[in-house]
Amino acid sequence: ENARAEIDTVVRWGRVPTFEDEERLAYLQAAICETMRCNPVAPLGHGFGLPRVTTKDDVYEGCYIPKGGTANTILGPIIPSCQSTGRNFPDPHLFDPDRFILSDGQL
C-alpha cells in the first residue's frame, strides 16, 4: 500500500518507474530489501552460485559452521536462521520495510 502510494506520487499515471526515479522511491527500495531479507533468492550472496568450503570451524552470529562444510549444504540453511534471530533485525518474522529507512527518509 505504501509502496503503491509512493509510486503514484513520484511516477504519476501513464508511465512505469525507471532508474531515474530510483532515488525518489526509497520506500519501494526498502520493500525490496525487506523482501530479500525475508526470502533471499540466492542464499550464497555474492558467491554467484559457486560452491565454497570452510577451512576451519567457525561461529558467525551465533551460528556454528563446521570445517569442510560446503556453502551449498551448510550455509544455505544457516543464512536464513541468522537473519531470523532478532539480533540484527528486531521482530524478524514481521515484514517491515521501514527498518531500512533512515531518519532522513532515505534508504
N, C-alpha and C positions, 0 to 999 in steps of 0.2 A: 504494500500500500504506500509506504513512504518512498520507496524507490520509484514507483509509478508517478507519484506526485512530483518528485524531483525531475524526472524525465519530461513530464508535461510542462513544467516551469522553464527548464533550461532549453529543451529542444523545440517545444511547441508542436503543433499538429502539422502534418504534411511532409515530414522527413524523418529519417531514422537517425539515431545518435551516431556521430563519427568520432574519430580520435581527437579532433579539435575540441569536442565537448568534454573530453575526459576529465580535465582538471576542475570542471564545474559540476561534476557528477560524483561528489565524494561519497554520498550515501550509497549509491549504486555500487561503487568500487568496494565499499565496506561490506555490502551484502555479498559480493562475490568472494571477498576474503573470508567471510564467515562461512559461506557455503563450502569453500575449500578446506577450512579448518574442520568442519563437521564431517565432511565426506571427501577426503582427498582423492583425486583421480589417479595419482601416481605416488604411492607411498614411499617410493625411493627418492623423492625430491629431485635434486639436481643430478642424480646418478644416470639419468636417461635410460633407465631400464637395464643397465649393465650390472651383473652380479658383483657383489662386494663380499669380502670375507674379513672378519675381525681377526686381528693378530694377537690380541690378548683379551682376557676377561675385562669387562668394563661395566660401570654403572652410569647411566645417563638419566638425569631427572628421576632418580629412584628406580629406574627400570634396569634389571640385570641383563647384560648382553654377554653370552659366553664366547670364549676364544674359539675360532674356527667356524662360527656360525655365519651362514651366508645371509646377505641382506634380504634376499627373497623370502627365506623361511623364518628368519629371526626378527628382522627389523620391520617387516610388513605389519605383523600384529602389534609390535611394540609402539610404533608411532602413534596410532590412534589411542592406545592406553595412556601414553604420556600426555596427549592432548586433552584427555578427559579426567585428569587427576584433580583439577581445580587449582593447582598451584600457579600455572601460567594463565589460565582462563577461569576466572570466578564463574560459578554456575555453568560448568562446561556442557551440560546437556540442554541448555537454553539457547535457542537461536537468537543472537543479539548482535546485529551489525554495529550497533553503537559502541561496542567495545573497541572498535578500530578507529573511531572518530576522536581526534584530539580536541582540546578545549577551544581551539580557534576554528573548529568546524572542518578541518582538513583531515585527510587520511594519515 
